[in-house]
Amino acid sequence: MSVAITPERLRTLFRPRNVALVGASNKSGFSVSAYHNLVRHGFGDRTYLVNRRGAETHGQPTYTSCREIPVPVDLAYAMVPQAGTLEALTDAHAAGVRNAVILSSGYGEAGPEGRRAEAELVAHAESLDMLVLGPNMLGFANFADGIAATSVPVTQRGAGSIGLLSQSGASSSAMADFAAMIGADLSYLVTLGNEAMITAGHVLDFLVEDESTRAIAIFMETIRDPEVFRRAALNAAAKGKAIVALKAGSSELSARTAAAHTGALVGDDRVIDAVFDELGIIRVTSIEDMIATAHTAAQVGLLDRPGIGVVSISGGACDIVADRAQDLGAELPELAPPTRDRLQEFFAAYGTVQNPLDVTGAAVIDPSLFTKSITALADDPSIGVIAVISSIPWAGSGPNPGTPLLAAIGDGIAAAAVPTVFVNQVVQPVTGYSREIMAEAGIPTVLPGLQAGVVGLQHVVRWSQRVRALTATPPHIGAEIEVPPAAARRGSWSEAAARRLLADAGIPVVPATLATTAAEAIEAAEKIGEPVVLKIASPDILHKSDIGGVRLNVSGADEVRSAYDAVRAAATAVPGARVEGVLISPMRPPATELLVGVVRDPQWGPVLAVGLGGILVEVLDDSVLTTLPIGPDRAGSLLDQLRGAAVLDGVRGGSAVDRDRLATVISRIGDLAVALGPDLVSLEINPLRVDGTRIEALDAVVEWTDRT
């Protein structure tokens, strides 16, 4: 029996009325830390210790079984060895417990025997209608409700707005420490372990629905349930809650044809990049950026405009921010004339009116310069968020001489028409003294340092643009395409068969005739009436030019006959190759060439790659990926992401491509791949020739799961 894992059911896990520490022991560091956390957060009177011998533990009496506990328990925090875990679950179930956190290791991470033990654990939990978080993890902390059921040392007190998930229990401690240091207060800290039952996607779904959580940071090595994860991420986008992911590790995609160029383009990590982009997930590369970006997103939310306005006490900081913004592609827009005029009214005597804006040391004498500058930039039509740069002391006591300046900044933040954040010039701890100064000045949060400030804000800007596009565009419903019956989607197909498949699906293909004799080839060439291309047609020869199976720019009967014979002879280089004939098609003049290919990812299904360069696509390394299906709008946005996208608009006298038509063709190729279903291993059009409004597939390869 499968247990339904819903946000409603997870509430009983993450918001338990009472907790049983099963396997509590004075000798266990896990037990000592978990009990200390629960007591420290005010949950000691609702924590019950279970020790099989009934020995006094942590200075408290214990129970030998969960069944002896006199009150209903919602969560069993199990610290027993693997060999005793099933028995512990049975005992907890008998006491009415429906949720368990399992710390013990030796499961899926420990090879075949561990995987069998994990499967047995899941089956047993399902038979008891129990949910299991873990195994091989360190529990969770619910700061919103003061329930720290974790063996990770946690210092935060009180509720924050960032949900932190980690597949690494040990790393989660460092993440929580860094978050506490910079004042990025958490709503939840959840370690995930092996995700035998409850996956990252399930917890993500819970946090998206949690009112106290405004942004989610997640460290992951793999995504174990892609569909659950996808649904939760889309729900987060719909609710305007940012997901910031630090995805570590990469692996090769499983079984795919070595011959398809697209297989070389679609690596696992690139697919993750594409998936995260589609789902509106911010991807980062360090723990520091993950926490700082989530901290930023939790404070500013979705932005209406991409421009970043900067008001700083330091001209040097303005220079640093401008440099980092240029490196990251962040937009620091020029100020509109009305904004400049407004600033000039009170600013002309102090410095240059521009963005970033240095208020100079004059703000120390007249702190209102900060307030007026912040509100003026916030009203500029191109600015969507303001970064205010100064410093907040982290050590000291008593009154602070900088309070008037900080109070003026706080007044500006409160009055600003757009989200506004305070950015410290350096990374420094946010201490109790810092918080006191901030509260007094009305400054809600501090971002840690100039680099982290620019990185975090630019991530949020891009996330806002992506999420608004994602939520404004209805899901693409693929076109109804008639495809060959399943029995025909087998074996190896020649280019001739692949071309028929494309043409039948409404995808433009360069005209071609299949000739089985030299005379037929000559007749076909004469009908075309221009130089032609001859290519061997064989299901066993995918890369025809490698064996001399292609002849270009052939004219006249004698040349056609000679080329036909040469192409047929080239097929002998592949012993046993089945030859259907020779394809005769018109020779097209040079134009822009693309690769458009689809391969099937074992987790995410069909993945489409679009790359510039045709047969040189791997050399140029200019390609983008997306999962399918996609509509023309999404296809058009993929074209914009190519580094060489300007080529499509015509360069050095070349014709500008009809982008709308090209996007429609790419979308149609994706629809065909989806319609072909899981039988399809890869579909590659290379090159897809684009010249103004003329778009044609010049070559195609189709491969199926059953290639016999």
C-alpha positions in Angstrom: 0.0 0.0 0.0 1.5 3.4 -1.0 1.2 6.2 1.5 -0.1 9.5 0.1 2.5 12.2 0.8 0.7 15.5 0.7 1.4 18.9 2.4 -1.5 18.1 4.7 0.0 14.8 5.8 3.5 16.3 6.2 2.1 18.9 8.6 1.7 16.1 11.2 5.4 15.2 10.6 6.9 18.8 10.7 4.4 20.1 13.3 4.1 17.3 15.8 2.3 17.8 19.1 4.8 15.5 20.9 8.0 13.8 19.9 9.5 10.4 21.1 13.3 10.1 20.9 13.6 6.4 20.3 17.0 4.9 21.2 17.8 7.8 23.5 21.1 7.3 25.2 23.6 9.4 27.2 26.4 7.8 25.1 24.9 8.9 21.8 26.0 12.3 20.5 23.0 12.3 18.2 20.7 11.8 21.1 22.4 14.4 23.3 22.2 17.0 20.5 18.6 16.2 19.5 17.4 16.4 23.1 19.3 19.6 23.7 17.8 21.3 20.6 14.3 20.3 21.6 14.7 21.6 25.2 16.4 24.8 24.1 13.5 25.6 21.8 11.0 25.1 24.5 9.8 21.7 23.4 11.3 19.7 26.3 8.0 19.1 28.1 6.6 17.5 24.9 9.6 15.3 24.3 9.5 11.7 25.6 12.6 9.5 25.8 12.5 5.8 24.8 15.3 3.5 26.0 14.9 -0.3 25.9 16.5 -0.7 29.3 14.5 2.1 30.9 17.7 3.8 32.0 17.7 7.4 33.1 18.8 9.5 30.1 19.7 13.1 29.8 18.7 13.5 33.4 15.1 12.3 32.6 13.1 9.1 33.2 12.6 7.0 30.1 10.0 4.6 28.6 11.0 1.1 27.4 8.4 1.4 24.6 6.5 4.1 22.7 3.3 2.3 23.9 4.1 3.4 27.5 4.0 7.1 26.6 0.8 8.4 28.2 0.0 11.0 25.5 -0.5 10.8 21.7 2.9 11.1 19.9 3.0 12.3 16.3 6.7 11.7 15.6 9.2 9.0 16.4 12.8 10.3 16.1 14.6 7.0 15.7 18.3 6.7 16.6 18.4 2.9 16.7 20.8 0.7 14.7 19.6 -0.5 11.3 19.0 -3.9 12.6 16.4 -2.6 15.1 14.7 -0.1 12.9 11.8 -2.2 11.7 11.0 -3.3 15.2 11.1 0.4 16.3 8.6 1.3 13.6 6.3 -1.5 14.6 6.4 -0.3 18.3 5.8 3.3 17.3 2.9 2.3 15.1 1.3 0.3 17.9 1.4 3.5 20.0 -0.4 5.4 17.2 2.6 7.2 15.8 2.3 7.9 12.1 5.6 9.6 11.3 9.2 8.6 11.8 12.6 10.3 11.3 15.3 7.6 10.8 18.9 8.5 11.3 20.6 5.1 10.8 22.8 4.5 7.8 23.7 1.4 5.8 20.7 1.6 3.4 20.6 2.7 -0.3 24.1 4.3 0.0 25.7 1.0 1.0 25.3 -1.1 -2.2 23.0 -3.9 -3.1 22.4 -5.2 0.4 21.7 -1.7 1.6 19.2 -1.1 -1.2 17.4 -4.3 -0.3 17.2 -3.1 3.3 15.9 0.3 2.2 13.2 -1.4 0.1 12.2 -3.5 3.1 12.1 -0.4 5.3 9.8 1.4 2.9 7.6 -1.7 2.4 7.3 -2.1 6.2 6.5 1.6 6.7 3.8 1.5 4.0 2.2 -1.5 5.5 1.9 0.5 8.8 0.7 3.6 6.9 3.7 5.5 8.3 5.7 8.2 6.7 9.5 8.0 6.9 11.9 10.9 6.6 15.4 9.5 5.7 17.1 7.2 6.4 20.7 8.3 6.8 20.0 11.9 7.8 19.9 14.2 10.8 16.3 15.3 11.2 14.7 18.7 10.9 14.1 22.0 12.7 10.8 23.8 12.5 11.8 27.3 13.6 8.3 28.6 12.9 6.8 26.5 15.7 10.0 26.0 17.8 10.4 22.3 17.1 14.1 21.4 16.6 13.9 17.6 16.0 17.4 17.4 14.7 20.9 16.3 15.8 22.4 19.2 13.8 23.5 21.9 16.3 21.3 24.9 15.7 21.7 28.3 17.2 18.9 30.2 15.6 16.0 31.2 17.9 12.7 32.5 16.5 11.2 32.1 13.0 12.6 33.2 9.7 11.4 33.1 6.2 13.8 30.8 4.4 13.2 27.0 4.1 16.5 25.1 3.8 16.6 21.6 2.5 19.8 19.5 2.3 20.6 16.0 1.0 23.7 16.3 3.1 23.2 16.2 6.8 26.8 17.2 7.7 26.7 20.1 5.2 23.4 21.4 6.6 25.2 22.3 9.8 27.6 24.6 8.0 24.7 26.0 5.9 22.7 26.8 9.0 25.7 28.4 10.7 26.3 30.7 7.7 22.7 31.6 7.5 22.7 32.5 11.2 26.0 34.5 10.8 24.5 36.8 8.0 21.1 37.1 9.6 19.3 34.9 7.0 16.8 33.4 9.4 15.3 30.1 8.5 11.7 28.9 8.7 12.7 25.3 8.4 15.9 23.2 8.2 15.2 19.8 6.7 17.8 17.1 6.1 16.7 14.6 3.5 19.1 11.7 3.5 18.3 8.9 1.2 14.7 10.1 0.5 13.4 6.5 0.6 9.9 7.8 1.0 9.7 11.5 1.4 11.7 13.3 -1.4 12.9 16.8 -1.9 9.9 17.5 -4.0 7.5 16.5 -1.3 9.2 18.8 1.3 9.4 21.5 -1.4 5.6 21.2 -1.9 5.1 21.5 1.9 7.2 24.6 2.1 5.6 26.3 -0.8 2.3 26.0 1.0 3.8 27.1 4.3 2.8 30.7 5.1 6.0 31.5 7.1 8.3 30.5 4.2 9.0 33.1 1.5 12.0 31.5 -0.3 13.5 28.0 -0.4 17.2 27.1 -0.6 18.1 23.5 -1.4 21.3 21.6 -1.6 21.0 18.4 -3.7 23.0 15.8 -5.5 20.1 14.2 -7.3 16.4 14.5 -8.0 14.8 11.3 -7.1 11.2 12.0 -8.1 11.2 14.4 -11.1 7.4 14.7 -11.5 6.8 15.5 -7.8 9.7 18.0 -7.9 8.4 19.6 -11.1 4.9 20.1 -9.8 6.2 21.6 -6.5 8.5 24.0 -8.5 5.7 25.2 -10.7 3.5 25.7 -7.7 6.3 27.8 -6.2 6.5 29.9 -9.3 2.8 30.4 -9.3 3.0 31.6 -5.7 6.0 33.9 -6.3 8.3 31.9 -4.0 11.9 31.6 -5.2 13.7 28.3 -5.1 17.5 28.6 -5.0 19.3 25.3 -5.8 22.9 24.3 -5.3 23.0 21.1 -7.4 26.2 19.2 -7.0 27.6 16.3 -9.1 27.0 15.2 -12.7 26.7 12.0 -14.5 26.3 10.7 -18.1 22.9 10.1 -19.4 22.0 6.5 -19.7 21.8 4.5 -23.0 21.8 6.6 -26.1 23.2 6.2 -29.5 26.9 7.1 -29.7 26.3 8.2 -33.3 23.9 11.1 -32.7 25.5 14.5 -32.2 22.8 15.5 -29.8 23.9 12.8 -27.4 27.2 14.6 -27.1 25.3 17.9 -26.4 22.9 16.7 -23.8 24.9 15.9 -20.6 23.1 15.4 -17.3 24.2 18.7 -15.9 23.1 20.6 -18.9 19.7 19.0 -18.7 19.4 20.1 -15.1 20.3 23.6 -16.1 17.5 23.5 -18.7 15.0 22.0 -16.3 15.8 24.6 -13.6 15.4 27.4 -16.2 12.0 26.1 -17.3 10.8 25.7 -13.8 12.0 29.2 -12.7 14.6 27.8 -10.3 17.7 29.9 -9.5 20.8 27.8 -9.8 23.9 28.8 -7.8 27.4 27.3 -7.3 28.2 27.9 -3.7 26.7 27.6 -0.2 27.2 31.3 0.4 25.4 32.3 -2.9 22.6 29.9 -2.1 21.9 31.3 1.3 22.5 35.0 0.3 20.3 34.7 -2.8 17.5 33.0 -0.9 17.8 35.7 1.8 17.5 38.4 -1.0 14.5 36.7 -2.6 12.7 36.3 0.7 13.0 40.0 1.3 12.2 41.5 -2.2 10.0 38.8 -3.8 9.0 39.1 -7.5 10.2 42.3 -9.1 8.2 44.3 -11.6 11.2 45.7 -13.5 14.8 44.5 -14.0 16.7 47.7 -13.3 18.7 47.9 -10.1 19.2 51.2 -8.4 22.1 51.8 -6.1 22.5 54.4 -3.4 25.8 54.3 -1.6 27.8 56.1 1.1 31.0 55.1 -0.7 32.1 56.0 -4.2 34.5 53.1 -4.1 31.6 50.8 -3.4 29.8 52.3 -6.4 32.8 51.3 -8.6 32.9 47.8 -7.2 29.2 47.3 -7.8 29.4 48.7 -11.3 32.2 46.2 -12.1 30.3 43.2 -10.7 27.1 44.3 -12.4 28.9 44.3 -15.8 30.4 40.9 -15.1 27.0 39.4 -14.2 25.0 41.2 -16.9 23.0 43.1 -14.2 21.2 46.2 -15.4 22.1 49.5 -13.6 19.9 51.7 -15.8 20.5 55.4 -16.6 18.2 57.6 -14.6 15.2 59.1 -16.4 15.4 62.9 -16.9 12.7 63.6 -14.3 14.6 61.5 -11.7 17.8 63.4 -12.5 16.0 66.8 -12.2 14.6 65.7 -8.8 18.0 64.7 -7.5 19.6 67.8 -8.8 17.3 69.9 -6.6 19.2 68.8 -3.5 22.2 67.0 -4.8 24.1 69.2 -7.2 26.5 70.6 -4.7 27.6 67.1 -3.5 28.4 64.9 -6.4 27.4 63.4 -9.8 23.8 62.4 -10.3 24.0 58.9 -11.8 23.3 55.2 -11.0 25.1 54.0 -8.9 24.6 57.1 -6.8 27.3 58.2 -4.3 25.6 60.4 -1.7 29.2 61.2 -0.5 30.2 62.1 3.1 27.7 64.9 3.0 25.1 62.4 4.1 26.8 62.1 7.5 26.1 65.8 8.0 22.7 65.7 6.3 21.3 62.1 6.6 18.1 63.2 4.8 20.2 62.9 1.6 19.9 59.2 1.9 16.1 59.3 2.4 15.5 61.6 -0.5 17.9 59.7 -2.8 16.3 56.3 -2.1 12.8 57.5 -2.7 13.8 59.4 -5.9 15.5 56.3 -7.4 12.6 54.1 -6.3 10.2 56.3 -8.4 12.3 56.0 -11.5 10.3 54.0 -14.2 13.3 51.7 -15.1 14.2 50.6 -11.5 12.6 47.6 -9.9 14.7 47.3 -6.7 17.1 49.5 -4.7 20.3 48.5 -3.0 21.4 50.8 -0.2 25.1 50.4 0.6 26.6 51.4 4.0 27.7 49.6 7.1 26.1 48.3 10.3 28.3 47.7 13.4 28.4 44.1 14.6 30.1 44.7 17.9 29.7 47.2 20.7 27.2 48.4 23.2 25.1 51.4 24.0 24.2 54.2 21.6 25.7 54.1 18.1 27.0 57.3 16.5 25.7 56.1 13.1 22.1 55.8 14.3 20.9 59.1 12.6 22.3 58.0 9.2 20.9 54.5 9.5 17.5 55.9 10.6 17.4 58.0 7.5 18.1 54.9 5.4 15.3 53.1 7.3 13.0 56.0 6.5 13.9 55.7 2.8 13.4 52.0 2.8 10.0 52.4 4.4 8.9 55.1 1.9 10.4 53.5 -1.3 8.0 52.6 -4.0 10.0 49.4 -4.9 11.6 46.7 -2.7 14.7 48.1 -1.1 17.5 46.2 0.7 20.5 47.3 2.8 23.8 45.9 1.6 26.8 45.8 4.0 30.1 46.7 2.3 31.7 43.5 3.6 30.6 40.1 4.9 30.4 40.4 8.6 28.3 38.7 11.4 24.8 40.0 12.1 25.0 39.9 15.9 22.5 40.7 18.6 24.0 44.2 18.6 23.6 44.5 14.8 19.9 43.4 15.1 19.3 46.0 17.8 20.8 48.7 15.7 18.8 47.5 12.6 15.5 47.4 14.6 16.1 50.9 16.0 16.7 52.2 12.5 13.8 50.4 10.8 16.1 48.3 8.6 14.4 44.9 8.0 17.4 43.0 6.7 21.0 43.2 5.6 22.7 41.5 2.6 26.2 40.3 3.3 28.7 42.3 1.2 28.9 43.9 -2.2 29.6 40.7 -4.2 26.8 38.8 -2.5 24.4 41.8 -2.9 24.9 42.1 -6.6 24.8 38.3 -7.2 21.6 37.9 -5.1 19.8 40.9 -6.7 20.7 39.8 -10.3 19.5 36.2 -9.6 16.2 37.6 -8.3 15.9 39.9 -11.3 16.4 37.0 -13.7 14.1 34.8 -11.7 11.4 37.4 -11.7 11.5 37.7 -15.5 11.5 34.0 -16.0 8.6 33.4 -13.5 6.5 36.1 -15.0 7.0 34.7 -18.5 6.3 31.2 -17.1 3.1 32.1 -15.4 1.9 34.3 -18.2 2.2 31.6 -20.9 -0.3 28.7 -20.8 1.2 25.2 -21.1 1.8 24.2 -24.7 -0.6 21.5 -26.0 1.1 19.6 -28.7 -0.3 19.3 -32.1 -2.1 16.1 -33.1 0.4 14.3 -35.3 -0.2 10.9 -36.9 2.8 8.8 -36.3 3.8 5.3 -37.6 2.3 2.4 -35.6 4.3 1.1 -32.7 5.3 -2.0 -34.6 7.0 0.2 -37.2 8.9 2.2 -34.6 11.7 -0.4 -34.3 15.0 -1.2 -35.8 17.3 1.1 -37.6 16.0 3.7 -40.1 17.7 5.2 -43.1 17.6 8.9 -43.9 14.9 8.2 -46.5 12.6 6.8 -43.8 13.4 9.6 -41.4 12.6 12.2 -44.1 9.2 10.6 -44.7 8.5 10.8 -41.0 9.3 14.5 -40.9 7.4 15.3 -44.0 4.3 13.4 -42.9 4.5 15.4 -39.6 4.4 18.7 -41.5 8.1 19.5 -41.0 9.7 21.1 -44.1 12.3 18.8 -45.8 14.4 19.5 -48.9 13.0 17.6 -51.8 14.7 14.3 -52.6 14.2 11.2 -54.8 15.4 7.7 -53.9 17.2 6.2 -56.9 18.2 2.5 -57.1 20.0 2.8 -60.4 22.3 5.3 -62.1 19.7 5.9 -64.7 17.1 6.8 -62.1 19.7 9.1 -60.5 20.3 10.9 -63.8 16.6 11.2 -64.4 16.0 12.7 -60.9 18.9 15.2 -61.4 17.5 16.3 -64.7 14.1 17.0 -63.2 15.7 19.0 -60.4 17.5 21.0 -63.1 20.4 22.3 -60.9 23.4 20.9 -59.2 22.5 18.1 -56.9 23.6 16.2 -53.8 23.9 12.4 -53.8 23.8 10.5 -50.4 23.8 6.8 -49.7 20.5 5.7 -48.1 21.1 2.9 -45.5 19.7 2.2 -42.1 23.2 0.9 -41.1 25.1 4.1 -42.1 24.2 7.1 -40.1 27.2 9.3 -40.7 27.5 9.0 -44.5 30.2 11.6 -45.1 32.6 9.7 -42.9 32.8 6.8 -45.4 32.5 9.0 -48.6 28.8 8.3 -48.9 28.0 11.9 -49.9 28.7 13.8 -53.1 28.0 17.6 -53.3 27.5 20.0 -56.2 27.1 17.4 -58.9 26.0 18.5 -62.4 25.5 16.7 -65.7 24.7 13.1 -66.5 28.3 11.9 -66.5 29.0 13.4 -63.1 25.8 12.1 -61.7 26.5 8.5 -62.9 30.1 8.7 -61.5 28.9 10.1 -58.2 26.2 7.4 -57.9 28.7 4.6 -58.5 31.1 6.1 -56.0 28.4 6.5 -53.3 27.2 2.9 -53.8 30.8 1.7 -53.6 31.4 3.6 -50.4 28.8 1.6 -48.7 31.1 -1.5 -48.8 33.1 0.2 -46.1 30.4 -1.0 -43.7 30.3 -4.8 -44.0 26.7 -6.1 -44.3 25.2 -2.6 -44.6 21.7 -2.7 -46.1 21.5 -0.2 -49.0 18.1 1.1 -50.0 19.5 3.3 -52.8 20.9 6.8 -53.3 19.0 10.1 -52.4 19.1 12.8 -55.0 18.3 16.3 -53.8 19.0 19.9 -55.0 22.3 21.5 -53.9 21.4 24.5 -51.7 23.7 27.5 -51.5 25.3 28.4 -48.2 23.0 29.7 -45.4 22.6 29.6 -41.7 22.5 26.0 -40.4 21.2 24.7 -37.1 21.0 21.4 -35.4 17.7 20.5 -33.9 17.7 17.2 -32.1 15.8 15.3 -29.4 17.1 12.6 -27.0 15.2 10.9 -24.2 16.5 11.6 -20.8 15.8 8.8 -18.3 14.4 11.2 -15.7 12.9 14.1 -17.6 11.8 12.5 -20.9 12.4 14.0 -24.3 14.9 16.8 -24.3 15.3 19.1 -27.3 18.6 20.7 -28.3 19.0 23.6 -30.6 22.5 24.6 -31.7 24.1 26.9 -34.2 26.5 25.5 -36.8 24.9 22.4 -38.2 27.6 19.8 -38.5 30.0 22.2 -36.6 27.7 22.5 -33.6 30.1 20.7 -31.3 33.0 22.8 -32.4 31.1 26.1 -31.9 29.6 24.8 -28.6 26.6 27.1 -29.0 23.4 25.3 -28.1 20.5 25.4 -25.7 18.3 22.7 -24.2 14.7 22.3 -23.1 12.4 19.5 -22.1 9.3 19.0 -24.2 6.7 19.9 -25.3 7.3 23.6 -26.1 5.3 26.1 -28.0 6.6 28.6 -30.5 7.1 31.3 -27.9 9.4 29.1 -25.8 11.2 28.0 -29.0 11.7 31.7 -29.8 13.2 32.4 -26.4 15.6 29.5 -26.9 16.9 31.0 -30.1 17.4 34.3 -28.2 19.7 32.4 -25.7 22.1 31.3 -28.4 25.4 33.2 -28.1 25.3 33.6 -31.9 21.6 34.6 -32.1 22.5 37.7 -34.0 23.4 35.5 -37.0 19.8 34.7 -37.4 19.1 38.4 -38.0 21.4 38.5 -40.9 25.1 39.4 -40.9 27.5 40.4 -43.8 24.7 40.6 -46.3 23.0 37.4 -45.2 19.2 37.1 -45.1 17.5 37.6 -41.8 15.7 34.4 -40.7 11.9 34.4 -40.3 12.2 33.8 -36.5 8.5 33.2 -36.0 8.4 30.5 -38.7 11.6 28.9 -37.4 10.2 28.9 -33.9 7.0 27.2 -35.2 9.1 24.5 -37.0 11.2 23.8 -33.9 8.0 23.5 -31.8 6.6 21.1 -34.4 9.7 19.0 -34.2 9.2 18.8 -30.5 5.6 17.8 -30.9 6.6 15.0 -33.2 9.1 13.7 -30.7 6.5 13.7 -28.0 4.0 11.9 -30.2 6.5 9.2 -31.0 6.6 8.3 -27.3 9.2 6.3 -25.4 10.1 4.2 -28.4 12.2 7.1 -29.6 15.8 7.2 -28.5 16.9 10.2 -30.7 15.6 12.4 -33.5 18.2 14.6 -35.1 17.9 17.1 -37.9 21.4 18.3 -38.9 21.5 20.6 -40.6 18.3 22.5 -40.5 18.9 25.1 -43.2 17.4 28.5 -42.6 17.5 31.2 -45.3 14.9 34.0 -44.8 11.5 32.3 -45.0 12.9 29.1 -46.5 13.5 26.5 -43.8 14.4 22.9 -44.7 15.8 19.8 -43.1 18.7 18.7 -45.2 19.5 15.5 -43.2 17.8 13.5 -40.5 18.5 10.6 -38.2 15.9 8.6 -36.2 16.8 5.9 -33.7 14.6 3.7 -31.7 14.9 1.7 -28.5 14.8 -1.6 -30.4 17.4 -1.3 -33.1 17.4 -4.9 -34.3 
